[in-house]
Amino acid sequence: MRMRDERQLAQKTATELETPVKRARELAEKLGLRPYPVNYWIVDHDEMNELIAYSGFQRRYPHWRWGMAYDRQRKQDQFGMGKAFEIVNNDNPSHAFLQESNTHADQKAVITHVEAHADFFANNAWFGLYSDRGDPGQPNAAAMLEQHAAAIDRYMNDPEIDRADVERLIDAVLCLEDTIDQHRPLLAEADPEDRDLSDIRDQLDELGLSDDVRQNVFDDAWIEAHEDAAAELTLDDPERDVLAYLRDHGLAYDNSQQKAVERESWATDVIDRLREEAYYFAAQKMTKIMNEGWAAYWESLMMGDERFAGTDEFITYADHQARVLGSPGLNPYKLGKELWEHIENTTNRKEVVDKLLRVEGITWRNFHDAIDFSVVEERLQPDPLVAGLTASDIDELLQRIESNDDRFDAERVEAAAAGELDLDRYPWATLTYTGLSERHFSLTRRHNRQFVSQISREALEREARYMFDDERYETIEAALADINYTSGWDRMREIRASHNDVTFIDSFLTPEFVSSHNYFTYEYSQATGDYRVASIDPADVKRKLLLQFTNFGKPTIAVYDGNFDNRGELLLGHRYNGVALNEKQAHAVLERVFELWGRPVNLMTIRVEYDEHELEVARRRGREPNGTEVGVRFRYDGSEVTEHDLEYHLQEAIEATDVDYDTKPDEWLA
């Protein structure tokens, strides 16, 4: 535990949390997590708000955005709109900041939550792509951000550079910070003229990516599209990394000369640094649902199921988690946790069903009639010693160790026997991963006990079709005695390693999940002028969610031409997928892009227009009107935004195909 200063309260809090920190790490590792080392810091209310404003780091480049973020967080606290309990950053080691005014129960909840986050940081491939590229010379995140802060601060205070120019450049880049190629890791970035991507296959091999990521994201088509960095842009293959294109080809507009001039070297350096930060933070934006759900899942198991929250702390903790999971809107904690639990349950069910279908006389056709599911429920219950360890069980524990029962940790059992471990307080310490997985097998929880019997005939038939070996059991009891209790957790860790939010939702938001959790879509009604429930169809729910997480939930913009109409103008395109741009915001962004291009900039998009007569008919008949998709081009020349019709061949380049409407572009992981 560490403190930011010598405050008495901070010292007291740090002392009280030394044991919980140590125990939480031990429990996390026993549960199969492999987190980065974590440094915990005790901070006061104002320091916490500062850290949140700085995205979890202690120093960032000078800019007004940090003050705005700080003021927003301060007001949220002041008016009861949300208290910050902690913040943790993705680094090795990770740094977690705990607010000293938290209750002891909240501190312990935060610590268990943080340990799970640190495991996600350390083991998810997307974090590895952008945050830990295996280069021993690469500074850690805190050092990188501090170096960037120092460099930009020098430019701000350089008498030869107008501070307003630096601030205006930062504003422009920040408007475009999400216009990067999410699926291109920051391979060794050198001077653009010296860049050589011909060996990109070797570089990808050196990253040590999982097979899933290599086969489904960085496939041959992706590699071929990126092997030639200087390839000419085409309508079929635009440049997705808008910031990189503007850095390499943009100029600066000189007001005094009324023309574009070469950009100063300091400006290119600022763009490079902010772009690198955008890639660093990309992984967090791409995995928000997975990461928060992962942390909420393991926090709940440790604090509740394993009684890491003491008896006098549990009510406080339960209230804390209920408020977090119950917050309105699209809640990443709730959705993520429920998806992880669904994956655990379906994996465990698959394990159980596989064994039951191997029992003599049981087939997928008679499964529901031939099985007494009360027997299944009884046989899945954990060994009584595994389920309810207390100090009075020490003699039996020693006997289990002598018989080499792999569910028990011999070293920790001996420590308990010697009085060095409080077995009543920390029973989990004497269990191994195997023992803990049996102790917490999800299908034995009260609310999941019907999960096996509710499997559909279609799922049973599918399971039977892919049973390749001929192992058989004479009885249900014999089959269930062979259950692998680690299946669910093992599968969860596999998924944690290779997916991001889009692929996670696409792969695991099943019709069964949507139905059992009562998810639905809602949308703005042109006919009524308010929002309404639009659909409970699982396919619609998935499509709507995917739309919200594609490209961090932002419109996807790419560079289609750097010499539009042979006038040196920039042509950007909104890769339209059925959701229209906010045109007012788009106009403002074009003004920022002009700062980085130095010449007129254009943006292609598609809007949906409604006929007034059609709207009136729709209102009377209680239905939605059919709009017409119209291509438009906005152009900013440094003084005003004008609107132009979009040529048909350009509209074809950006309009949605059938695949786009399903929000599943071919570069996503299947």
C-alpha positions in Angstrom: 0.0 0.0 0.0 1.2 3.5 -0.8 0.1 7.0 0.0 0.4 10.2 -1.9 1.4 12.1 1.3 1.6 11.7 5.1 -2.0 12.3 6.0 -3.0 10.5 9.2 -6.2 9.1 7.6 -4.3 7.8 4.6 -1.8 6.1 6.8 -4.5 4.4 8.9 -6.3 3.3 5.7 -3.2 1.9 4.2 -2.4 -0.1 7.3 -5.9 -1.5 7.5 -5.8 -2.6 3.8 -2.4 -4.4 3.8 -3.9 -7.8 4.7 -7.0 -7.5 2.3 -4.6 -6.6 -0.5 -2.4 -9.6 0.2 -5.4 -12.0 0.6 -7.2 -10.7 -2.5 -4.1 -11.4 -4.7 -3.8 -14.9 -3.2 -7.5 -15.6 -3.8 -7.4 -14.2 -7.4 -4.5 -16.4 -8.3 -6.2 -19.5 -6.8 -9.2 -18.7 -9.0 -7.0 -18.9 -12.1 -6.4 -15.2 -12.6 -2.9 -14.0 -13.5 -2.9 -10.3 -12.9 -0.2 -7.7 -13.4 1.4 -6.6 -10.1 -0.7 -3.8 -8.6 0.4 -0.8 -6.6 -2.4 0.6 -4.5 -2.4 4.3 -3.6 -4.6 6.0 -1.0 -5.8 9.4 -2.2 -8.3 12.0 -1.0 -11.4 13.2 -2.7 -9.8 16.0 -4.8 -6.9 13.8 -5.8 -9.3 11.1 -7.0 -11.2 13.6 -9.2 -7.9 14.7 -10.7 -6.9 11.2 -11.5 -10.2 10.4 -13.1 -9.9 13.6 -15.2 -6.4 12.4 -16.2 -7.7 8.9 -17.1 -5.9 7.3 -14.2 -2.5 8.9 -14.6 -0.8 11.5 -12.5 0.5 13.7 -15.3 -0.9 14.6 -18.7 -0.1 17.3 -21.3 -1.6 20.8 -20.5 -5.0 21.3 -22.0 -8.4 22.6 -21.0 -10.1 19.2 -21.4 -8.7 18.0 -18.1 -10.2 20.9 -16.2 -13.5 20.2 -17.8 -13.4 16.5 -16.9 -12.4 17.4 -13.3 -15.3 19.8 -13.0 -17.7 17.2 -14.4 -16.6 14.6 -11.9 -16.6 17.0 -9.0 -20.2 18.0 -9.8 -21.3 14.3 -10.1 -20.0 13.8 -6.5 -21.4 17.0 -5.2 -25.0 16.4 -6.5 -25.1 12.6 -5.9 -24.9 11.6 -9.5 -22.2 9.0 -9.0 -19.3 8.5 -6.6 -15.9 7.3 -7.8 -14.7 4.5 -5.6 -11.5 3.7 -7.5 -9.6 4.0 -10.7 -7.0 1.6 -12.1 -4.8 2.1 -15.1 -3.5 -0.4 -17.7 0.2 -0.7 -17.0 2.7 -3.2 -15.8 2.6 -2.8 -12.8 -0.9 -1.5 -12.7 -1.7 1.4 -10.4 -4.9 1.5 -8.5 -6.1 4.6 -6.5 -8.5 4.1 -3.6 -10.4 7.0 -2.1 -9.6 7.2 1.6 -13.2 8.1 2.5 -14.5 4.7 1.3 -15.9 2.3 3.8 -13.8 -0.7 4.6 -16.3 -2.9 2.7 -16.0 -0.7 -0.4 -12.2 -0.7 -0.2 -12.2 -4.5 -0.3 -14.7 -4.6 -3.1 -12.5 -2.2 -5.1 -9.5 -4.3 -4.4 -11.1 -7.5 -5.7 -12.4 -5.6 -8.7 -9.0 -4.2 -9.5 -7.3 -7.6 -9.3 -9.7 -8.8 -12.0 -9.0 -5.7 -14.1 -5.2 -6.3 -13.8 -5.7 -9.9 -15.0 -7.7 -8.6 -18.0 -5.0 -6.1 -18.8 -2.3 -8.7 -18.6 -4.0 -11.4 -20.7 -6.3 -9.8 -23.3 -4.7 -9.8 -26.8 -6.1 -6.4 -27.6 -4.4 -4.8 -24.7 -1.2 -6.6 -25.8 -1.5 -5.2 -29.3 -1.5 -1.6 -28.2 -0.1 -1.5 -24.7 2.6 -4.1 -24.3 4.3 -4.8 -27.6 7.2 -6.8 -26.1 9.8 -4.1 -26.8 12.1 -3.8 -23.8 12.9 -0.2 -24.8 9.2 0.7 -24.8 8.4 2.9 -21.8 5.5 1.8 -19.6 2.3 3.7 -20.0 2.8 6.2 -17.1 6.3 7.0 -18.4 5.1 7.3 -22.0 2.3 9.8 -21.0 4.7 11.7 -18.7 7.2 12.0 -21.6 4.4 13.3 -23.9 3.3 15.8 -21.2 6.8 17.1 -20.8 7.4 17.5 -24.5 4.0 19.3 -25.2 4.6 21.5 -22.1 7.9 22.5 -23.7 6.2 23.5 -26.9 3.6 25.4 -24.9 6.3 27.5 -23.1 8.6 27.9 -26.1 8.9 31.6 -26.9 9.3 30.8 -30.6 5.9 29.0 -30.7 2.5 30.6 -30.1 0.8 28.7 -27.3 -2.5 29.3 -28.9 -1.3 27.4 -32.0 -0.4 24.4 -29.8 -3.7 24.4 -28.1 -5.6 24.7 -31.4 -3.6 21.8 -32.8 -4.4 19.6 -29.8 -8.1 20.5 -30.1 -8.0 19.4 -33.8 -6.3 16.1 -33.0 -8.6 15.3 -30.1 -11.6 15.7 -32.4 -10.2 12.9 -34.5 -8.6 10.7 -31.8 -11.0 7.8 -32.6 -10.3 7.9 -36.3 -7.6 5.3 -36.1 -7.4 1.8 -37.5 -8.4 -0.2 -34.5 -7.1 -3.4 -36.1 -3.6 -2.2 -36.8 -1.2 -2.4 -33.9 1.4 0.2 -33.5 4.2 -1.6 -35.2 7.5 0.2 -34.9 6.6 3.7 -36.0 9.4 5.4 -37.7 9.6 8.4 -40.0 6.8 7.9 -42.7 9.4 8.0 -45.5 11.4 5.3 -43.8 8.5 3.0 -43.0 8.7 -0.5 -44.4 5.7 -2.8 -43.8 6.9 -5.5 -46.3 7.8 -7.7 -43.4 4.4 -7.2 -41.6 3.8 -11.0 -41.4 7.1 -11.4 -39.4 6.1 -8.5 -37.2 2.7 -10.0 -36.5 4.4 -13.3 -35.7 6.6 -11.6 -33.1 3.6 -10.2 -31.4 2.6 -13.7 -30.3 -1.1 -13.3 -31.1 -3.6 -16.0 -30.4 -4.8 -18.1 -33.4 -8.2 -16.6 -33.1 -6.9 -13.0 -33.7 -4.5 -14.1 -36.4 -7.0 -16.1 -38.4 -10.0 -13.8 -38.0 -8.6 -10.2 -37.7 -5.1 -10.1 -39.3 -5.9 -12.5 -42.1 -4.3 -12.5 -45.6 -6.7 -9.9 -46.9 -5.8 -7.5 -44.1 -2.1 -8.1 -44.5 -2.2 -7.5 -48.3 -4.1 -4.3 -47.7 -1.4 -3.0 -45.4 1.8 -4.4 -47.0 2.3 -1.3 -49.2 2.1 1.8 -47.0 2.4 4.1 -49.9 -0.4 2.5 -52.0 -2.7 4.9 -53.7 -6.1 5.4 -52.1 -9.1 3.9 -54.0 -12.8 4.0 -53.3 -12.7 0.3 -52.5 -9.8 0.6 -50.2 -9.8 3.9 -48.2 -7.4 4.7 -45.4 -8.9 4.0 -42.0 -6.2 5.7 -40.0 -7.2 9.2 -40.7 -4.8 10.7 -38.2 -1.8 8.9 -39.8 -2.9 10.2 -43.2 -3.2 13.7 -42.0 0.2 13.5 -40.3 1.9 12.2 -43.4 0.2 14.4 -46.0 -1.3 17.3 -44.2 -0.1 20.9 -44.3 -0.8 24.0 -42.1 -2.9 26.9 -43.2 -1.0 30.2 -42.8 -3.5 33.0 -42.2 -1.0 35.8 -43.0 -0.1 34.2 -46.3 -3.7 32.9 -47.0 -2.3 29.6 -48.1 -1.2 26.1 -47.0 2.4 25.9 -45.9 4.7 23.1 -44.6 3.8 22.0 -41.0 6.3 22.8 -38.3 8.2 19.8 -36.9 6.8 20.4 -33.4 3.3 20.1 -34.8 4.0 16.7 -36.4 5.5 15.6 -33.1 2.4 16.6 -31.2 0.2 14.7 -33.7 2.4 11.6 -33.3 2.3 11.7 -29.5 -1.5 12.1 -29.3 -2.0 9.4 -31.9 0.1 7.0 -29.9 -2.0 7.8 -26.8 -5.2 7.2 -28.9 -3.8 3.7 -29.7 -2.9 3.1 -26.1 -6.5 3.9 -24.9 -8.1 2.1 -27.8 -7.9 -1.3 -26.1 -9.9 0.1 -23.1 -12.6 1.5 -25.4 -12.7 -1.7 -27.4 -13.2 -4.0 -24.3 -15.4 -1.9 -22.0 -18.2 -4.5 -21.7 -15.8 -7.4 -21.4 -13.5 -5.8 -19.0 -16.0 -4.3 -16.6 -18.1 -7.4 -16.7 -15.0 -9.6 -16.0 -14.1 -7.4 -13.0 -17.7 -7.4 -11.7 -18.0 -11.2 -12.0 -14.8 -12.0 -10.0 -15.5 -9.2 -7.5 -18.9 -10.8 -6.8 -17.5 -14.3 -6.4 -14.7 -13.2 -4.1 -16.7 -10.7 -2.0 -20.0 -12.7 -1.8 -19.5 -16.4 -2.5 -16.1 -16.5 -0.8 -17.1 -14.2 2.0 -14.2 -11.8 1.4 -16.7 -9.3 2.7 -16.9 -9.9 6.4 -20.3 -10.6 8.1 -20.5 -7.0 9.2 -19.6 -5.7 5.7 -21.8 -7.8 3.5 -24.9 -5.6 3.5 -22.8 -2.5 2.7 -21.1 -4.4 -0.1 -24.4 -5.8 -1.5 -25.8 -2.3 -1.6 -22.7 -1.1 -3.4 -22.9 -3.7 -6.1 -26.6 -3.4 -6.5 -26.2 0.3 -7.2 -23.4 -0.3 -9.7 -25.3 -3.1 -11.6 -28.6 -1.2 -11.4 -27.5 2.1 -12.9 -29.7 3.1 -15.8 -28.9 3.1 -19.5 -26.6 0.6 -21.3 -24.7 -0.6 -18.2 -21.3 -2.2 -19.1 -21.0 -3.8 -15.7 -24.4 -5.5 -15.8 -24.3 -6.5 -19.5 -20.8 -7.8 -19.2 -21.3 -9.7 -16.0 -24.5 -11.3 -17.3 -22.7 -12.4 -20.6 -19.8 -13.9 -18.7 -22.2 -15.8 -16.4 -24.1 -17.0 -19.5 -20.9 -18.3 -21.1 -20.0 -20.0 -17.8 -23.5 -21.6 -17.6 -23.7 -22.8 -21.2 -20.1 -24.2 -21.1 -20.9 -26.1 -17.9 -24.2 -27.3 -19.4 -22.4 -28.5 -22.4 -20.0 -30.5 -20.2 -22.9 -32.0 -18.3 -25.0 -32.8 -21.4 -22.1 -34.4 -23.1 -21.7 -36.8 -20.2 -25.5 -37.5 -20.0 -25.8 -38.2 -23.7 -23.2 -41.0 -23.2 -25.3 -42.8 -20.7 -26.7 -46.1 -22.0 -30.3 -45.6 -23.3 -30.2 -41.8 -23.4 -30.3 -39.9 -26.7 -31.0 -36.4 -27.7 -34.6 -37.5 -28.6 -35.5 -38.9 -25.2 -33.2 -36.7 -23.1 -36.0 -34.7 -21.3 -38.1 -37.8 -20.6 -35.4 -40.3 -19.6 -33.6 -38.2 -17.1 -34.6 -37.4 -13.5 -33.1 -33.9 -13.2 -33.4 -33.9 -9.4 -30.8 -36.7 -9.5 -28.6 -34.6 -11.8 -29.0 -31.6 -9.4 -28.0 -33.8 -6.4 -25.0 -35.4 -8.1 -23.6 -32.0 -9.3 -23.4 -30.7 -5.7 -19.8 -30.3 -4.5 -18.1 -32.6 -2.1 -19.4 -31.5 1.4 -15.8 -30.8 2.6 -15.1 -28.7 -0.5 -18.4 -26.8 -0.1 -18.3 -26.1 3.7 -14.7 -26.0 5.1 -14.3 -24.9 8.7 -11.6 -25.2 11.3 -13.2 -28.3 12.7 -12.4 -30.1 9.5 -8.7 -30.0 9.8 -8.2 -33.7 10.5 -10.2 -34.7 7.5 -8.3 -32.2 5.4 -5.0 -33.8 6.4 -6.4 -37.2 5.4 -7.3 -35.8 2.0 -3.8 -34.5 1.5 -2.4 -37.9 2.4 -4.6 -39.4 -0.3 -3.3 -36.9 -2.8 -6.8 -35.3 -3.4 -5.9 -32.6 -6.0 -8.7 -30.3 -4.8 -6.7 -29.4 -1.7 -3.5 -27.3 -1.3 -1.1 -29.4 0.8 1.0 -26.4 1.9 -1.9 -24.3 3.0 -3.6 -27.2 4.8 -0.4 -27.7 6.8 -0.3 -24.0 7.6 -3.9 -24.2 8.9 -3.0 -27.3 11.0 -0.1 -25.3 12.5 -2.4 -22.4 13.4 -0.8 -20.1 10.8 -4.1 -19.7 8.8 -7.6 -18.9 10.0 -9.5 -21.6 8.3 -12.9 -20.2 9.3 -12.0 -16.8 7.8 -10.1 -18.0 4.7 -11.4 -21.6 3.9 -10.6 -21.0 0.2 -6.9 -20.8 1.0 -6.8 -24.6 1.4 -8.4 -25.3 -1.9 -6.7 -25.5 -5.4 -8.2 -24.2 -8.6 -9.8 -27.6 -9.1 -11.4 -27.5 -5.7 -12.6 -23.9 -6.1 -14.2 -24.7 -9.5 -16.1 -27.5 -7.9 -17.1 -25.4 -4.9 -18.5 -22.7 -7.3 -19.8 -24.8 -10.1 -22.4 -22.5 -11.6 -25.1 -25.0 -12.3 -25.4 -25.8 -8.6 -26.5 -22.2 -7.8 -30.1 -21.9 -6.9 -31.1 -19.7 -9.8 -29.3 -22.0 -12.3 -30.7 -25.3 -11.2 -33.1 -25.5 -14.1 -30.5 -24.7 -16.7 -29.7 -28.2 -17.8 -33.4 -29.3 -18.1 -34.2 -26.2 -20.1 -31.8 -27.0 -23.0 -33.6 -27.1 -26.3 -34.0 -30.2 -28.6 -32.1 -28.3 -31.3 -29.1 -27.8 -28.9 -29.2 -31.4 -27.9 -29.2 -32.6 -31.4 -26.3 -30.3 -32.2 -24.4 -31.6 -29.2 -25.0 -35.2 -30.1 -23.9 -34.6 -33.7 -20.4 -33.5 -32.6 -19.7 -36.3 -30.1 -16.8 -38.0 -31.8 -15.6 -40.5 -29.3 -17.6 -43.5 -28.1 -17.1 -43.4 -24.4 -20.2 -44.7 -22.6 -21.5 -44.8 -19.0 -23.9 -47.4 -17.5 -25.6 -44.9 -15.1 -26.2 -41.2 -14.7 -24.3 -41.3 -11.5 -21.2 -42.7 -13.2 -21.4 -40.1 -16.0 -21.7 -37.2 -13.6 -18.8 -38.5 -11.5 -16.7 -37.7 -14.5 -17.6 -34.0 -14.8 -14.8 -31.5 -15.4 -15.8 -28.7 -13.0 -13.2 -26.3 -14.4 -14.8 -26.2 -17.9 -16.7 -23.0 -17.5 -13.8 -21.0 -16.0 -11.3 -22.5 -18.5 -13.6 -21.3 -21.4 -14.0 -17.9 -19.9 -10.3 -17.4 -19.7 -9.9 -18.5 -23.4 -12.5 -15.9 -24.4 -10.9 -13.2 -22.2 -7.7 -13.8 -24.1 -8.8 -13.1 -27.7 -12.0 -11.1 -27.9 -13.1 -7.5 -27.9 -16.6 -6.1 -27.2 -17.8 -6.4 -30.8 -16.7 -10.0 -31.2 -17.8 -10.8 -27.7 -21.3 -9.6 -28.3 -21.4 -11.1 -31.8 -20.4 -14.5 -30.6 -22.1 -14.9 -27.2 -25.2 -12.7 -27.2 -27.4 -15.7 -28.1 -31.2 -15.8 -28.5 -31.4 -17.7 -25.3 -29.5 -15.0 -23.5 -31.7 -12.2 -24.9 -34.9 -14.0 -24.0 -33.8 -15.0 -20.5 -32.6 -11.5 -19.6 -35.5 -9.6 -21.3 -33.4 -7.4 -23.6 -35.2 -5.3 -26.2 -34.4 -2.5 -28.6 -35.9 1.0 -28.6 -35.6 3.8 -31.1 -36.8 7.3 -31.9 -40.2 7.3 -33.7 -40.5 9.8 -36.5 -44.3 9.3 -36.4 -44.8 10.1 -32.6 -41.7 12.2 -31.9 -40.6 10.1 -28.9 -38.8 6.8 -28.1 -40.6 3.5 -28.2 -39.8 -0.2 -27.9 -38.9 -1.3 -31.4 -38.2 -5.1 -31.1 -37.6 -8.0 -28.8 -36.2 -10.1 -31.6 -32.7 -11.4 -30.5 -31.2 -10.6 -33.9 -32.4 -7.0 -33.6 -31.0 -6.7 -30.1 -27.7 -8.0 -31.2 -27.6 -5.6 -34.2 -28.4 -2.6 -32.1 -25.7 -3.4 -29.5 -23.1 -4.0 -32.2 -23.9 -0.6 -33.7 -23.2 1.0 -30.3 -19.8 -0.7 -30.0 -18.4 -0.5 -33.5 -15.6 2.0 -33.7 -16.0 2.9 -30.0 -19.6 3.8 -30.8 -18.5 6.6 -33.1 -19.2 7.1 -36.8 -16.6 5.3 -38.9 -14.7 7.8 -41.1 -12.0 7.0 -43.7 -9.9 9.0 -46.2 -11.0 8.3 -49.8 -8.9 10.8 -51.7 -6.1 13.2 -50.9 -6.4 15.1 -54.2 -10.2 15.3 -54.7 -11.2 16.8 -58.1 -7.4 17.3 -58.7 -7.4 20.3 -56.4 -5.5 19.0 -53.4 -8.6 18.8 -51.3 -9.2 16.0 -48.8 -12.2 13.7 -49.3 -13.4 11.9 -46.2 -16.2 9.4 -46.2 -18.7 8.3 -43.5 -18.9 4.6 -43.8 -22.7 4.6 -43.5 -24.3 1.6 -41.9 -27.9 2.8 -41.6 -27.2 5.4 -38.8 -27.0 9.0 -39.9 -24.4 11.5 -38.7 -25.1 14.4 -36.4 -24.6 17.0 -39.2 -24.0 19.9 -36.8 -21.2 18.1 -35.1 -19.8 16.9 -38.5 -19.6 20.5 -39.6 -17.6 21.5 -36.5 -15.2 18.5 -37.0 -14.6 19.5 -40.6 -13.3 22.9 -39.3 -10.9 21.0 -37.0 -9.7 18.7 -39.9 -8.9 21.9 -41.9 -6.4 22.7 -39.2 -4.5 19.5 -40.0 -4.9 19.5 -43.8 -4.4 23.2 -44.6 -6.7 23.0 -47.6 -10.4 22.5 -48.2 -11.9 19.3 -46.8 -14.9 17.4 -47.9 -17.1 14.8 -46.1 -19.4 12.4 -47.8 -22.3 10.9 -45.9 -25.9 9.7 -46.4 -28.9 11.3 -44.7 -32.4 10.0 -44.5 -35.1 12.4 -45.6 -38.8 12.1 -45.0 -41.7 13.4 -47.1 -44.1 15.5 -45.1 -47.2 13.7 -46.6 -45.7 10.3 -45.8 -45.0 11.5 -42.2 -48.6 12.6 -41.8 -50.0 9.3 -43.1 -47.6 7.3 -40.9 -48.9 9.3 -37.8 -52.5 8.6 -38.6 -51.9 4.9 -39.2 -49.6 4.4 -36.2 -46.6 3.2 -38.2 -43.1 4.4 -39.0 -42.6 6.3 -42.3 -40.2 5.1 -45.0 -37.4 7.5 -45.5 -35.2 8.1 -48.6 -31.5 7.8 -48.3 -29.8 10.7 -50.0 -26.0 11.2 -50.5 -24.6 14.6 -49.6 -21.1 16.1 -49.5 -20.1 18.8 -47.1 -17.2 21.1 -48.0 -15.3 23.4 -45.6 -12.9 25.9 -47.3 -11.6 27.7 -44.2 -14.5 30.1 -43.9 -17.8 28.3 -44.3 -19.4 24.8 -44.8 -21.3 24.3 -48.0 -23.5 21.4 -49.0 -23.4 19.6 -52.4 -25.1 16.6 -54.0 -23.0 13.5 -53.9 -22.2 11.8 -57.2 -23.7 8.3 -57.5 -20.3 6.5 -57.7 -19.2 8.1 -54.5 -22.5 7.3 -52.8 -22.0 3.7 -53.8 -18.6 3.7 -52.1 -19.9 4.6 -48.7 -23.5 3.3 -48.6 -24.4 0.2 -46.6 -24.4 -3.2 -48.2 -26.5 -6.0 -46.7 -23.5 -7.0 -44.6 -23.1 -3.4 -43.3 -26.7 -3.2 -42.3 -26.1 -6.3 -40.2 -23.2 -4.3 -38.6 -20.7 -7.1 -39.3 -18.0 -5.7 -41.7 -15.7 -8.4 -43.0 -12.7 -7.2 -41.0 -14.4 -8.1 -37.7 -13.6 -11.3 -35.9 -16.3 -13.9 -36.8 
